[in-house]
Amino acid sequence: MKKASLPIRFGLVTAAVLIAYFLILALFHKHTNPVFSFFNAVITAFGIYEAVRLMKLQEPKMFSYGEGFKTGLITGFIATLFFTVFFLFYATALNTDFLPELLAVMNGGLDADIGMVTFVVAIMGLSTTVVSTLAVMQIFKKSGNVSQNK
C-alpha cells in the first residue's frame, strides 16, 4: 500500500491545484477561455514530475522505468478523475451559465451538452497524463551511457 499511496497523494494534490487554478480563473471570468487550459498541462506535468522524483528518491534500488511510468500514470489519472468530477459539479450545480458561455466563446456551432464537454475534459486530462509521463520519464530513465549509470 505504501507504493500506491505516493501517486495517490500527488494525484490529489495535483487535482487540488488544478481546481484552485480553475477557480482563480473563474474569479476573473477567464475560465470560459479555452486558451488558459493549456496551463493545466504544466500543472499536471509538474505533479507527475514531483511524484516520480520522490519515488526515485525513496526507492532508488527498486526504481525502474516501469515503476516510474506507473507512478506517473496513477498520479495523472487520480488528478484527472477528481478534476473532471469537480468540473461536472461546477458546470451543473455551481454555475449553470458556464456551459453556454463556454460554447459561445468557442463559437464552433456545436450543440454539445454537459456530458460531451465533461468527456472531452476527461480525455484531455488522460492524454495530458500519458504525454507528460512519457516526457518526465525521459529525465529519470537510465541512460545507455556507461558513465551515467553509476
Residue pairs with C-beta under 8 A, 6 or more apart in sequence:
3 59
4 74
6 51
6 54
6 55
6 58
6 71
7 51
7 55
7 70
7 71
7 72
7 74
7 75
7 78
8 74
8 78
10 47
10 48
10 50
10 51
10 54
10 75
10 78
11 47
11 51
11 74
11 75
11 76
11 77
11 78
11 79
11 81
11 82
12 78
12 79
12 82
13 47
14 43
14 44
14 46
14 47
14 48
14 75
14 76
14 78
14 79
15 78
15 79
15 80
15 81
15 82
15 83
15 86
17 43
17 47
18 40
18 43
18 44
18 79
18 83
19 82
19 83
19 86
21 39
21 40
21 43
22 31
22 83
22 86
22 87
22 90
25 31
25 33
25 36
26 95
30 36
31 98
32 98
32 101
32 102
32 104
32 105
33 105
34 102
34 105
34 106
37 124
40 124
40 125
40 128
41 128
41 131
41 132
44 76
44 79
44 80
44 125
44 128
44 129
44 132
45 128
45 132
45 135
45 136
47 75
47 76
47 79
48 72
48 75
48 76
48 129
48 132
48 133
48 136
49 132
49 136
49 139
51 71
51 72
51 75
52 68
52 71
52 72
52 75
52 133
52 136
52 137
52 140
53 140
55 63
55 67
55 68
55 71
56 63
56 68
56 140
59 67
63 140
65 137
65 140
65 141
65 142
68 136
68 137
68 140
68 141
69 133
69 134
69 137
72 129
72 132
72 133
72 136
72 137
73 129
73 130
73 133
75 129
76 125
76 126
76 128
76 129
76 130
76 132
76 133
77 126
77 129
79 125
79 129
80 122
80 125
80 126
80 128
80 129
83 121
83 125
84 118
84 121
84 122
84 125
87 118
87 121
88 114
88 118
90 98
91 98
91 99
91 114
91 117
91 118
92 114
99 112
99 113
99 114
99 117
102 117
103 110
103 112
103 117
142 148
142 149
143 149
